[in-house]
């Protein structure tokens, strides 16, 4: 395999993690003067998800993410560099990724309705037609932690909560927000929380969440 081709999955993943840092930050941290994050979080979350899904697919074979390589032959010269081929090729669009993931890996997106709600919300923001951000923050986190985080952990052994831009505190506020929304997530071990009381926050959750995933959190926290 050409070395430029072999490097594609890692390059995609590296960019995806950068987008994930932005997405977590924009969806969780609502500081004064940062109201634009209400809109940007959905775009960043969709971008991070798109790249992570493509990284999973590219692990199977890097060429699987490209949809028009065989239409490039008319542009190829004898001195054509391989990187030029990659720059001119087009990858599959966001809405085609659930089918592409299934065909290449056998995995299904667990919540297609959620996937397409995010797709529509991102399109709305990009075309300046979103009159109100509404619950974009929550929608972003649901997408990241119901769809993206399981893929990231299963295929790359990484935890989505680790990727944010609050380097001084760590993932505490991200985890706090996920508990508030009663969202499950891949849990780093050991779990280290210092900025809030996990038991207190879980006490405000519904019993199903508290007695299920919440119990798992407390067990890891006690170790």
BALOBA-1460 file (C-alpha; in Angstrom, 3 decimals):
// residues 223
<rec num="1" residu="x" x="0.000" y="0.000" z="0.000"/>
<rec num="2" residu="x" x="1.252" y="3.482" z="-0.845"/>
<rec num="3" residu="x" x="2.478" y="5.191" z="2.382"/>
<rec num="4" residu="x" x="0.293" y="8.276" z="1.747"/>
<rec num="5" residu="x" x="-2.701" y="5.974" z="1.505"/>
<rec num="6" residu="x" x="-1.782" y="4.017" z="4.630"/>
<rec num="7" residu="x" x="-1.556" y="7.268" z="6.618"/>
<rec num="8" residu="x" x="-5.127" y="8.328" z="5.833"/>
<rec num="9" residu="x" x="-6.931" y="6.745" z="8.838"/>
<rec num="10" residu="x" x="-4.537" y="8.332" z="11.347"/>
<rec num="11" residu="x" x="-4.736" y="11.715" z="9.622"/>
<rec num="12" residu="x" x="-8.522" y="11.631" z="9.636"/>
<rec num="13" residu="x" x="-8.593" y="10.598" z="13.295"/>
<rec num="14" residu="x" x="-6.196" y="13.383" z="14.302"/>
<rec num="15" residu="x" x="-8.435" y="16.012" z="12.689"/>
<rec num="16" residu="x" x="-11.522" y="14.341" z="14.148"/>
<rec num="17" residu="x" x="-10.145" y="14.611" z="17.684"/>
<rec num="18" residu="x" x="-9.523" y="18.330" z="17.136"/>
<rec num="19" residu="x" x="-13.130" y="18.770" z="16.036"/>
<rec num="20" residu="x" x="-14.255" y="16.721" z="19.043"/>
<rec num="21" residu="x" x="-12.351" y="19.058" z="21.379"/>
<rec num="22" residu="x" x="-14.247" y="21.996" z="19.903"/>
<rec num="23" residu="x" x="-17.586" y="20.172" z="19.946"/>
<rec num="24" residu="x" x="-17.355" y="19.181" z="23.623"/>
<rec num="25" residu="x" x="-16.263" y="22.679" z="24.599"/>
<rec num="26" residu="x" x="-18.952" y="24.455" z="22.590"/>
<rec num="27" residu="x" x="-21.702" y="22.131" z="23.845"/>
<rec num="28" residu="x" x="-20.709" y="22.246" z="27.526"/>
<rec num="29" residu="x" x="-19.120" y="25.614" z="28.336"/>
<rec num="30" residu="x" x="-21.630" y="28.475" z="28.075"/>
<rec num="31" residu="x" x="-19.572" y="31.464" z="29.201"/>
<rec num="32" residu="x" x="-20.854" y="35.045" z="28.716"/>
<rec num="33" residu="x" x="-19.906" y="36.330" z="25.295"/>
<rec num="34" residu="x" x="-19.832" y="32.796" z="23.892"/>
<rec num="35" residu="x" x="-23.445" y="32.645" z="22.715"/>
<rec num="36" residu="x" x="-22.246" y="31.707" z="19.226"/>
<rec num="37" residu="x" x="-21.397" y="28.301" z="20.647"/>
<rec num="38" residu="x" x="-25.124" y="27.562" z="20.788"/>
<rec num="39" residu="x" x="-24.981" y="27.282" z="16.994"/>
<rec num="40" residu="x" x="-21.404" y="26.207" z="16.347"/>
<rec num="41" residu="x" x="-21.640" y="23.170" z="18.627"/>
<rec num="42" residu="x" x="-23.910" y="21.332" z="16.204"/>
<rec num="43" residu="x" x="-21.566" y="21.948" z="13.258"/>
<rec num="44" residu="x" x="-18.515" y="20.882" z="15.248"/>
<rec num="45" residu="x" x="-20.275" y="17.773" z="16.558"/>
<rec num="46" residu="x" x="-21.407" y="16.729" z="13.091"/>
<rec num="47" residu="x" x="-17.915" y="17.352" z="11.698"/>
<rec num="48" residu="x" x="-16.286" y="15.319" z="14.481"/>
<rec num="49" residu="x" x="-18.774" y="12.508" z="13.947"/>
<rec num="50" residu="x" x="-18.301" y="12.526" z="10.190"/>
<rec num="51" residu="x" x="-14.539" y="12.246" z="10.510"/>
<rec num="52" residu="x" x="-14.590" y="9.564" z="13.189"/>
<rec num="53" residu="x" x="-16.981" y="7.426" z="11.122"/>
<rec num="54" residu="x" x="-14.728" y="7.928" z="8.089"/>
<rec num="55" residu="x" x="-11.683" y="6.979" z="10.176"/>
<rec num="56" residu="x" x="-13.421" y="3.731" z="11.176"/>
<rec num="57" residu="x" x="-14.233" y="2.994" z="7.532"/>
<rec num="58" residu="x" x="-10.726" y="3.936" z="6.362"/>
<rec num="59" residu="x" x="-9.267" y="1.400" z="8.815"/>
<rec num="60" residu="x" x="-10.892" y="-1.306" z="6.693"/>
<rec num="61" residu="x" x="-9.266" y="0.211" z="3.605"/>
<rec num="62" residu="x" x="-8.457" y="3.893" z="3.010"/>
<rec num="63" residu="x" x="-9.930" y="3.919" z="-0.512"/>
<rec num="64" residu="x" x="-13.398" y="2.993" z="0.797"/>
<rec num="65" residu="x" x="-14.138" y="6.574" z="1.844"/>
<rec num="66" residu="x" x="-13.629" y="7.898" z="-1.713"/>
<rec num="67" residu="x" x="-16.568" y="7.845" z="-4.105"/>
<rec num="68" residu="x" x="-15.030" y="8.897" z="-7.434"/>
<rec num="69" residu="x" x="-11.473" y="7.620" z="-7.721"/>
<rec num="70" residu="x" x="-12.222" y="5.910" z="-11.019"/>
<rec num="71" residu="x" x="-13.294" y="9.213" z="-12.559"/>
<rec num="72" residu="x" x="-9.846" y="10.704" z="-12.005"/>
<rec num="73" residu="x" x="-8.058" y="8.846" z="-14.781"/>
<rec num="74" residu="x" x="-8.482" y="11.700" z="-17.265"/>
<rec num="75" residu="x" x="-6.601" y="13.987" z="-14.866"/>
<rec num="76" residu="x" x="-3.723" y="11.612" z="-14.196"/>
<rec num="77" residu="x" x="-0.441" y="12.326" z="-15.942"/>
<rec num="78" residu="x" x="2.753" y="10.298" z="-15.837"/>
<rec num="79" residu="x" x="4.252" y="12.765" z="-13.366"/>
<rec num="80" residu="x" x="1.107" y="12.927" z="-11.248"/>
<rec num="81" residu="x" x="1.848" y="12.713" z="-7.526"/>
<rec num="82" residu="x" x="-0.231" y="10.322" z="-5.455"/>
<rec num="83" residu="x" x="-1.157" y="13.109" z="-3.049"/>
<rec num="84" residu="x" x="-2.689" y="15.022" z="-5.970"/>
<rec num="85" residu="x" x="-5.031" y="12.124" z="-6.584"/>
<rec num="86" residu="x" x="-6.177" y="12.248" z="-2.969"/>
<rec num="87" residu="x" x="-6.611" y="16.013" z="-3.079"/>
<rec num="88" residu="x" x="-8.839" y="15.802" z="-6.150"/>
<rec num="89" residu="x" x="-10.872" y="12.783" z="-5.059"/>
<rec num="90" residu="x" x="-14.184" y="13.280" z="-3.279"/>
<rec num="91" residu="x" x="-15.300" y="11.410" z="-0.181"/>
<rec num="92" residu="x" x="-18.838" y="10.306" z="0.627"/>
<rec num="93" residu="x" x="-21.121" y="12.943" z="2.096"/>
<rec num="94" residu="x" x="-22.417" y="12.896" z="5.656"/>
<rec num="95" residu="x" x="-25.848" y="11.468" z="4.856"/>
<rec num="96" residu="x" x="-24.331" y="8.398" z="3.149"/>
<rec num="97" residu="x" x="-22.120" y="7.402" z="6.062"/>
<rec num="98" residu="x" x="-24.559" y="5.097" z="7.907"/>
<rec num="99" residu="x" x="-24.921" y="2.908" z="4.802"/>
<rec num="100" residu="x" x="-21.184" y="3.041" z="4.074"/>
<rec num="101" residu="x" x="-20.342" y="2.075" z="7.658"/>
<rec num="102" residu="x" x="-22.704" y="-0.881" z="7.489"/>
<rec num="103" residu="x" x="-21.411" y="-2.098" z="4.108"/>
<rec num="104" residu="x" x="-17.743" y="-1.869" z="5.109"/>
<rec num="105" residu="x" x="-17.852" y="-2.981" z="8.765"/>
<rec num="106" residu="x" x="-21.242" y="-4.610" z="9.327"/>
<rec num="107" residu="x" x="-22.025" y="-2.060" z="12.052"/>
<rec num="108" residu="x" x="-25.253" y="-0.088" z="12.212"/>
<rec num="109" residu="x" x="-25.590" y="3.475" z="13.463"/>
<rec num="110" residu="x" x="-27.532" y="2.821" z="16.709"/>
<rec num="111" residu="x" x="-29.965" y="5.744" z="16.339"/>
<rec num="112" residu="x" x="-30.606" y="6.767" z="12.733"/>
<rec num="113" residu="x" x="-33.273" y="9.282" z="13.725"/>
<rec num="114" residu="x" x="-30.750" y="11.082" z="15.943"/>
<rec num="115" residu="x" x="-28.150" y="10.967" z="13.151"/>
<rec num="116" residu="x" x="-30.517" y="12.623" z="10.694"/>
<rec num="117" residu="x" x="-31.737" y="15.193" z="13.231"/>
<rec num="118" residu="x" x="-28.126" y="16.292" z="13.606"/>
<rec num="119" residu="x" x="-27.697" y="16.339" z="9.820"/>
<rec num="120" residu="x" x="-30.737" y="18.584" z="9.408"/>
<rec num="121" residu="x" x="-29.688" y="20.857" z="12.271"/>
<rec num="122" residu="x" x="-26.193" y="21.269" z="10.811"/>
<rec num="123" residu="x" x="-27.636" y="22.086" z="7.398"/>
<rec num="124" residu="x" x="-29.920" y="24.636" z="9.000"/>
<rec num="125" residu="x" x="-26.999" y="26.376" z="10.700"/>
<rec num="126" residu="x" x="-24.810" y="26.266" z="7.596"/>
<rec num="127" residu="x" x="-27.533" y="27.809" z="5.450"/>
<rec num="128" residu="x" x="-28.327" y="30.492" z="8.059"/>
<rec num="129" residu="x" x="-31.891" y="29.267" z="8.459"/>
<rec num="130" residu="x" x="-31.844" y="28.295" z="12.129"/>
<rec num="131" residu="x" x="-33.991" y="30.932" z="13.850"/>
<rec num="132" residu="x" x="-33.184" y="29.685" z="17.332"/>
<rec num="133" residu="x" x="-30.453" y="27.384" z="18.575"/>
<rec num="134" residu="x" x="-32.979" y="25.813" z="20.931"/>
<rec num="135" residu="x" x="-31.535" y="22.588" z="22.262"/>
<rec num="136" residu="x" x="-28.546" y="22.343" z="19.917"/>
<rec num="137" residu="x" x="-26.213" y="21.818" z="22.863"/>
<rec num="138" residu="x" x="-28.152" y="18.827" z="24.108"/>
<rec num="139" residu="x" x="-28.619" y="17.470" z="20.588"/>
<rec num="140" residu="x" x="-24.860" y="17.773" z="20.024"/>
<rec num="141" residu="x" x="-24.050" y="15.825" z="23.177"/>
<rec num="142" residu="x" x="-26.634" y="13.141" z="22.425"/>
<rec num="143" residu="x" x="-25.044" y="12.647" z="19.009"/>
<rec num="144" residu="x" x="-21.500" y="12.624" z="20.403"/>
<rec num="145" residu="x" x="-22.213" y="10.186" z="23.228"/>
<rec num="146" residu="x" x="-24.870" y="7.901" z="21.759"/>
<rec num="147" residu="x" x="-23.278" y="7.483" z="18.324"/>
<rec num="148" residu="x" x="-19.729" y="8.856" z="18.131"/>
<rec num="149" residu="x" x="-18.237" y="7.939" z="21.512"/>
<rec num="150" residu="x" x="-19.021" y="4.187" z="21.250"/>
<rec num="151" residu="x" x="-17.346" y="4.055" z="17.816"/>
<rec num="152" residu="x" x="-14.342" y="6.013" z="19.052"/>
<rec num="153" residu="x" x="-13.876" y="3.730" z="22.045"/>
<rec num="154" residu="x" x="-14.567" y="0.448" z="20.259"/>
<rec num="155" residu="x" x="-12.296" y="1.091" z="17.278"/>
<rec num="156" residu="x" x="-9.555" y="3.289" z="18.738"/>
<rec num="157" residu="x" x="-9.681" y="2.695" z="22.510"/>
<rec num="158" residu="x" x="-10.270" y="6.416" z="23.151"/>
<rec num="159" residu="x" x="-12.754" y="8.231" z="25.414"/>
<rec num="160" residu="x" x="-14.710" y="11.192" z="24.042"/>
<rec num="161" residu="x" x="-14.785" y="12.951" z="27.439"/>
<rec num="162" residu="x" x="-10.998" y="13.306" z="27.269"/>
<rec num="163" residu="x" x="-11.239" y="15.693" z="24.305"/>
<rec num="164" residu="x" x="-12.133" y="19.282" z="25.236"/>
<rec num="165" residu="x" x="-10.374" y="22.626" z="25.540"/>
<rec num="166" residu="x" x="-10.519" y="23.146" z="29.300"/>
<rec num="167" residu="x" x="-6.992" y="21.911" z="29.967"/>
<rec num="168" residu="x" x="-6.817" y="23.276" z="33.535"/>
<rec num="169" residu="x" x="-9.664" y="21.207" z="34.973"/>
<rec num="170" residu="x" x="-10.019" y="18.158" z="32.771"/>
<rec num="171" residu="x" x="-13.194" y="16.378" z="31.818"/>
<rec num="172" residu="x" x="-15.102" y="17.189" z="35.033"/>
<rec num="173" residu="x" x="-17.527" y="19.712" z="33.524"/>
<rec num="174" residu="x" x="-18.106" y="17.530" z="30.472"/>
<rec num="175" residu="x" x="-19.007" y="14.600" z="32.720"/>
<rec num="176" residu="x" x="-21.179" y="16.847" z="34.914"/>
<rec num="177" residu="x" x="-23.149" y="17.961" z="31.870"/>
<rec num="178" residu="x" x="-23.560" y="14.392" z="30.604"/>
<rec num="179" residu="x" x="-24.919" y="13.312" z="33.987"/>
<rec num="180" residu="x" x="-27.334" y="16.257" z="33.971"/>
<rec num="181" residu="x" x="-28.633" y="15.089" z="30.574"/>
<rec num="182" residu="x" x="-28.586" y="11.444" z="31.734"/>
<rec num="183" residu="x" x="-26.285" y="10.373" z="28.919"/>
<rec num="184" residu="x" x="-24.067" y="7.316" z="29.129"/>
<rec num="185" residu="x" x="-20.457" y="7.529" z="27.972"/>
<rec num="186" residu="x" x="-17.257" y="5.505" z="27.759"/>
<rec num="187" residu="x" x="-15.603" y="5.914" z="31.149"/>
<rec num="188" residu="x" x="-11.825" y="6.405" z="31.585"/>
<rec num="189" residu="x" x="-10.258" y="4.239" z="34.285"/>
<rec num="190" residu="x" x="-9.583" y="5.353" z="36.882"/>
<rec num="191" residu="x" x="-12.334" y="7.986" z="36.900"/>
<rec num="192" residu="x" x="-11.051" y="11.150" z="38.575"/>
<rec num="193" residu="x" x="-13.613" y="13.865" z="39.419"/>
<rec num="194" residu="x" x="-12.713" y="16.763" z="41.725"/>
<rec num="195" residu="x" x="-14.928" y="19.684" z="40.648"/>
<rec num="196" residu="x" x="-18.337" y="18.325" z="41.666"/>
<rec num="197" residu="x" x="-19.971" y="15.633" z="43.795"/>
<rec num="198" residu="x" x="-20.936" y="12.741" z="41.523"/>
<rec num="199" residu="x" x="-23.321" y="11.241" z="44.093"/>
<rec num="200" residu="x" x="-25.143" y="14.536" z="44.517"/>
<rec num="201" residu="x" x="-25.551" y="15.015" z="40.773"/>
<rec num="202" residu="x" x="-26.750" y="11.445" z="40.316"/>
<rec num="203" residu="x" x="-29.305" y="11.929" z="43.089"/>
<rec num="204" residu="x" x="-31.126" y="14.333" z="40.742"/>
<rec num="205" residu="x" x="-31.297" y="11.759" z="37.934"/>
<rec num="206" residu="x" x="-34.083" y="9.358" z="37.070"/>
<rec num="207" residu="x" x="-33.859" y="6.039" z="38.891"/>
<rec num="208" residu="x" x="-33.116" y="4.013" z="35.743"/>
<rec num="209" residu="x" x="-30.075" y="6.124" z="34.947"/>
<rec num="210" residu="x" x="-28.974" y="6.396" z="38.582"/>
<rec num="211" residu="x" x="-29.303" y="2.696" z="39.340"/>
<rec num="212" residu="x" x="-27.801" y="1.571" z="36.027"/>
<rec num="213" residu="x" x="-25.067" y="3.706" z="34.553"/>
<rec num="214" residu="x" x="-24.802" y="5.831" z="37.721"/>
<rec num="215" residu="x" x="-23.901" y="2.788" z="39.786"/>
<rec num="216" residu="x" x="-21.139" y="1.963" z="37.299"/>
<rec num="217" residu="x" x="-19.734" y="5.483" z="37.692"/>
<rec num="218" residu="x" x="-19.719" y="5.261" z="41.475"/>
<rec num="219" residu="x" x="-17.996" y="1.875" z="41.413"/>
<rec num="220" residu="x" x="-15.217" y="3.274" z="39.215"/>
<rec num="221" residu="x" x="-14.980" y="6.415" z="41.326"/>
<rec num="222" residu="x" x="-14.528" y="4.413" z="44.512"/>
<rec num="223" residu="x" x="-11.523" y="2.490" z="43.174"/>
